[in-house]
């Protein structure tokens, strides 16, 4: 169900505490930022035009706005509160715009790269994919990146430690119909673009981006107090929405897990937690049949 802003009620409510999200969600390492920009072919390109789609409070926007390339950045975000946090940062070279993935307020073929940080799973559908394709230059590319702690990973993920495995199991008890990275449903839209039809032999398929998707991961480690780790956990939209007894019970379950004997605590009393940043990218397929990364369609 969509709210009056056109985004899902789950997202509207779950990210209402935008200042807390901005404070407690992790930033992106310089190596991750560099890797993604290199594979989008915009690293070192002065004044390249980038679209930060569903930019949120600007966790990734900050990283690209600080680069020596002096990118021209359009940061598009539909959630009013999150967009306000981003606007207040007054980042140089960044135009903050209201808009959605299926209605992006930029011109056709006007951006060199589209980046979706911590967001693509919310709008992984053909309407959004066509819109992203529309705004990219003929040889532009789409990049997606997620910071994912062990506790928020896909179902089959093996957590680094036993206690993080228990926290992972707790996270999976919160089932709803909202799209989540950990469900991995977002991948399916790229397969949908190549589904064959009886006319496939006559009419080219509706393939917009090259396959297979390129993907890599970078492990990370954080050290936070138990309360700060709870505050980070609380930025997950399905946790942020909890109220009353359910919220109290979840907090108690969380703290009980953090009291497990295998929890590593450093000399400052901080809990050592683990995760990984997933980086995914794909080139736009323009009319000449070559993707934005220089390969012909179908080239592995």
C-alpha positions, 0 to 999 in steps of 0.5 A: 500500500502506498502513502500519499507520497507514492512510497509504501506505507512500510517505508514511510513509517519505518524511516520516519526517524530519519535523524536517527537513521542518519546518525546510526547507519554505517557510512561507506568505506573509501575502497567501496566507493572507489571500486563502485565508481571505477566499475561505473567508469566515472572514477577520475572523470571530472564533472561527470553527472551522477544520479543518487537514486533514493538517496535517503539522508545522503550516506552515500551522497556525502562520499561522492560529493567529497570527491576530487572529480567535482561530480554534478550530483542529482540526489533524488529522494521521495521520503520528506523527512529523509530528504530534509536531513539531506538538504540540511547538509548543503553538500556542494555540487548536489541538487536535492530533488523530490522524486521516485524510481519510476518518476525520476525528475531528470532529462532523458540520457542526461546522467553518466551513472545511477547509484542506488545505495541501500535502496534498490530492493524497495523498487526492484520492478520493470517500471523503475528499471525502464526509468533508470535506463531512460535517464542514463546516457547511451553507455552509462551504468547502474550501480547498487550498494548495500551495507549489510550486518550479519544480523540482516543478511539473507536466510542462508548466510552463515554469521561470523559468530554464534551470537550474531547467528542468533540475532540473525534468527531474531531479525527473520522472525519479523515477517511482513510484505515489505521488500528487504535486501535479505529476501534477495527478490530484487535480483529477479527484475534483471531476469525478467527483462530477458524473459522470452515470448513467442515474438522473441525471434522477431522483436528484440527482447526488452533487455535494458541492462547487461547480464550477468550482474557483476558483484563483489563484497567487502567484509567490515567490522564495527565496535559499538556499545550494546546500546549503540548497537541496539540503536543501529539495529533499530534503524531497520524499518521493521524494528523502528516501527515496533511499539509498546510490549512488542518493542520492549520484548524485542529489546530484551531479546536483543540484549539477552543475545548480547549477553552470550558468552561468545560476544567479543568485547574490546578494551573499551567495552564495545561489542565487535560486530561483523557484516559485509558491503555488497557492490553490484553493477551493470551497464545500460544496453543502448540501441547499438547493442553494446552495454555501458561497460563496453561489451556486446549483449550476451558477452559473458 
